[in-house]
Amino acid sequence: MRFSYDPRYNIAYLRFHKKCAEVETIRISDELVVDMAPDGMIYGIELLNANEQLRREDMGKLLVINEETGEQTELPLSIC
């Protein structure tokens, strides 16, 4: 999995798989796009207007939680 941010366009992308198949881009809302293969596999999620969306609740931090162990890792996001 890979999380990237492009400040030129203010877009964040969470990639689950490299695009190696035909992928359809589905616009869920004005700020959310999902890349999905015909078999239903999700390849990635794109956040438009990302700096606003990612700073809403967590003060610009990405919190990764292992639900089984409760272990948490907090990563600051350098999003302007």
C-alpha positions in Angstrom: 0.0 0.0 0.0 1.2 3.5 -0.8 0.0 6.9 0.3 1.1 9.9 -1.8 0.3 13.6 -2.0 0.8 16.0 -4.8 0.8 19.6 -3.5 0.6 21.1 -7.1 -2.9 19.7 -7.5 -3.8 19.2 -3.9 -4.5 15.5 -4.5 -3.8 12.5 -2.2 -3.9 8.9 -3.4 -4.0 5.7 -1.5 -2.8 3.0 -3.8 -3.6 -0.6 -2.9 -2.3 -2.3 -6.1 -0.4 -1.2 -9.1 -2.7 -0.7 -12.1 -2.0 -3.8 -14.1 -5.5 -4.4 -15.4 -8.2 -2.3 -17.0 -9.4 0.1 -14.3 -12.5 2.2 -14.2 -12.4 5.6 -12.4 -15.6 6.1 -10.5 -16.4 9.6 -9.1 -18.1 9.1 -5.8 -18.4 12.8 -5.0 -16.7 16.1 -5.8 -13.8 15.2 -3.5 -13.6 11.4 -3.8 -12.6 9.1 -6.7 -12.2 5.3 -6.7 -10.2 3.3 -9.2 -11.8 -0.2 -9.6 -11.3 -3.2 -11.9 -14.3 -4.9 -13.5 -14.0 -7.7 -11.0 -14.6 -5.3 -8.1 -11.0 -5.1 -6.9 -10.2 -1.5 -5.7 -6.8 -0.3 -6.9 -6.8 3.1 -5.3 -8.7 6.0 -3.7 -8.1 9.6 -4.7 -8.9 12.5 -2.5 -9.4 15.8 -4.3 -9.0 19.0 -2.2 -6.9 16.7 0.0 -5.4 19.2 2.4 -8.9 20.2 3.6 -10.0 16.5 4.0 -6.9 15.3 5.7 -6.8 18.0 8.3 -10.4 17.9 9.5 -10.3 15.7 12.6 -6.7 14.4 13.1 -4.9 17.8 12.9 -2.8 16.7 9.9 -1.7 13.3 11.2 -2.2 9.9 9.8 -3.0 7.3 12.5 -2.3 3.7 11.6 -4.0 1.2 14.0 -3.6 -2.6 14.2 -7.1 -3.5 15.4 -6.0 -6.9 16.6 -3.1 -5.7 18.9 -4.2 -2.1 19.5 -0.7 -0.9 18.4 -0.8 2.6 16.9 1.6 4.5 14.8 1.1 8.2 14.2 2.7 9.9 11.1 2.6 13.7 10.6 1.4 14.8 7.2 3.2 17.7 5.6 0.2 19.0 3.7 0.0 22.7 3.2 
